[in-house]
């Protein structure tokens, strides 16, 4: 992944894939940001991201394994996370298709990085990729459903603030990735 390593919990590759998502901020933060944004836009957006993101992540992992090791750019991951956090913070009125395209793009990009890491480590990766996709499905399902059920105006503001915090954390990620340049 982005200068990361594969998780080895001793529980097996499926659980390693689940934990990889939760232990890799470069993967987790954009998933959370997109889930919050989809929830703010409504249930139809949440359902679109719910099915598009894990599927694209799996497809990206396959592509990454086929293409093999490639340059994973931490700057790109940080920029994507800043953009997604900004979308959640502004509650931008993007059309449903664009939101779905964002989910597919995010899944393909991060899935390819994970697949390339699996190829570099010469690990089988099928169970690990399924574990990551299941974890993503659960995160998106819970967060987007929770946010889309919010009705009080102040609660939606709290979600938008969370999006701005994600964007701010990604700015730190960007600075960290540029420190050696």
N, C-alpha and C positions, 0 to 999 in steps of 0.2 A: 504494500500500500504506500502511502506517502511517507517513505522512510520509516515505516512501521515494521512490525514483525507479526508472524502468525501467532495466534493464541494457542496454547496447549494446556488445557485444564486437566487432562487425564480422564475426562468424562466422555471423550469421543469427538469426532469431527463435527457432528451436528451441533453439539453444545458449544464447541469452539467457535463455530460460525455465529451462534447467538451472542456469545460474549464478545466477539470481535466488534460487533456493532456498538455495544454499550461501553467498550473500553477504548474506542477510537473516536475522539471528538470530531475529527475530520469527516467521519461518516455519520455520526449521530446528530450533530448540530443541524446540518441541512435537512435531514429527515424530519427533525422536530419542527424546524422553521416552515417547511412545506406543509406539514400536517396542521400547524396552527393557521397558516394562510388558507388552506383548503377549508378548514372548519369555519373560519370567518366568512368565507364566501357562501357556505351553505352545504346541506347534505349531499346534493348532487356532485359538488366539487370534491367533497370528502370521499365519496364512493369512487369517483374517477381516479383519484390519487391512490386510494386503497388498493385498487387492482393494477393500475399502471406501474406504480413504483416498484413493488416487489418483482413483478414479471420482467420489467426492464432491467432490474438489478441482476436477475438470473441470466438474462440474455447477455448482459454486459460481462458477467463473469465468464460465460462460455467464450465470448469474443476475446476477452483478455487472456484466457488460457490458450486460445488458438494463435493469437498474435504474439504471445510470449511477452517477456519483459520489455517494458517500454519506459520512457521517462514519465514519471508521475510528478506533476508540477504542483507543489504546495500552494503556489500563488494562485493557480486556477481554482483549487479547492476552496481557498479562502475567499476569492472573489465571488464564487457561486454562493457560498454561505452568506456573505455580506448582502448579495442581491436578494436571496430568499428571506433573510431576516428583515431586510428593508421592505419587501413586499408585505410581510406580516405586520410590520410596524405601521405602514401606511394604509393597510387594508385596501390595497390597490384593486380597482374594479376590472381585473383581467377577465376576458371571456373564458368559458369552460374549456374550450379547445386549447388555448394557450397554457392554461394550468395543467392540463393533461400532457401537453408537450413538454412542459417543465419537468413533470414527474418522470416522463420517459427519458429525457435528456440526463437528468440527475442519476437515474438508475443505470443507464448505459455507461455514463462516465465513471461513477464510483464502482460499479460492478466490474468494469474493465480493469480498473486499478487493482481491485481485489483479485480478479482472475490472473492478472499478470504476476502478482505476488505469489499466488498459488503455483503458477508455472515456474517461477524462479526457485521456489522451495521444492519443486517436483513433488507436490502433494496432489492427491487425487482430486480433492476439492468439491466433489458432488454433494456430499453430506454437509460440508461446511457452507457451501453456497445456499443449500436449502435451509439451513439453520439461520443464516443471515436474512434470507427472504421472509422466513416465518417471523423473525423478530421485527423486521420492518413492517410487515402486515399488522402485527399486534400494536406497535407504536402508533402507526397511522390510524388504525381503527379506534383506539382509545382516545388519542388526542383530538382527531378531527370530529369524532362524535361528541366528545365533551364540549369542545368549543362551539360547534354548531347548535348545541342545546342551550347555550347561554342567551339570556334575553335582556338582562339588566345592562344598561349602557356602560356602567362602571366596570362590569366584568369583561366586556369586550375591550375596554381600554387596558385592563390588566394583561390581556392576551397580546395586545399591540405593544405594550411595554416589554413583554417577554421577547417579542420579535426584535425589538431594538437592542435588547441585551445580547441576543444571539448575533446580531450584526456587529455589536461592539466586541464581542468575544472573537469574532472572525477577523476584525481589524487587528486584534492582538496576534492571531494566527498569521495574518499577512505580514505584520512587522517581524515576527519571529522567523518566518521563511525568508525574509529579505535581509536579515541581519548579517549574513555572510556575503551578500552581493556587493 
